[in-house]
Amino acid sequence: MKKLTSTPPPEFRHSVPGVLAGVPASSIAKTANAIKTRLAGYILKASVRRNFLNYALLDDFRLQIVPKLGQTVYNRIIDCARKIYLEESLGAFCKGIGPRILRSALQFGITIFMYELLQR
């Protein structure tokens, strides 16, 4: 008869560093994602005119980036981060970070656990 022990299986012990690695990884990614989302919130507008057959012709091959009405204009990544911090404080970078950390930390832990399990 097997004796039951309270120590976790060796594969499970490897998942703890995965969970701990998921916390800073998701925190940094969330901050960068907040900036990326703000920069991607612009409307791309091309100059278009119609010909006599009502086909769209592209007048200007360059696309213009036009901010939405009432939206803050961001020039670069650093400018975007600075304006977000000045207008909305540090909390704007951390909106929704709790569920993201929980998901990423568990995902990292499960991934490392499964990797170690399948290696045997």
C-alpha positions, 0 to 999 in steps of 0.5 A: 500500500502506498503511503500518502505524502503531503509534498506536491508532485515535482512537476507542481513545484515547477509551476510556482516560479511560472506563476511568479513570473506571470505577475511582472510580465502581465503588469509590464504588458498591461502598461504597454497595452494601455499606450498602444490602445490609445495610439491605435484609437485614431481614424485613418482617412484617405482622400477619396473622390468618385469618377463618372462611373461612381468608382472610388479613386484615391486622390492622395496615396498617403493616409491621414491620421485624424483624431476623433472629436474631443480626443487628445492628440498623441505624437509619439509613444513617450508623448502618449505616456506623458499625456495619459499620466498628466490627464488621468494619473497613474491609475489609467495604466492600471485599469483592469490589471487585476484580472489580467494578472490573475489570468496570466499568472495562472496561464504561466503556471499551468504552461510550466506544469504541463511542460514539466509533466510532458517532459517525463 
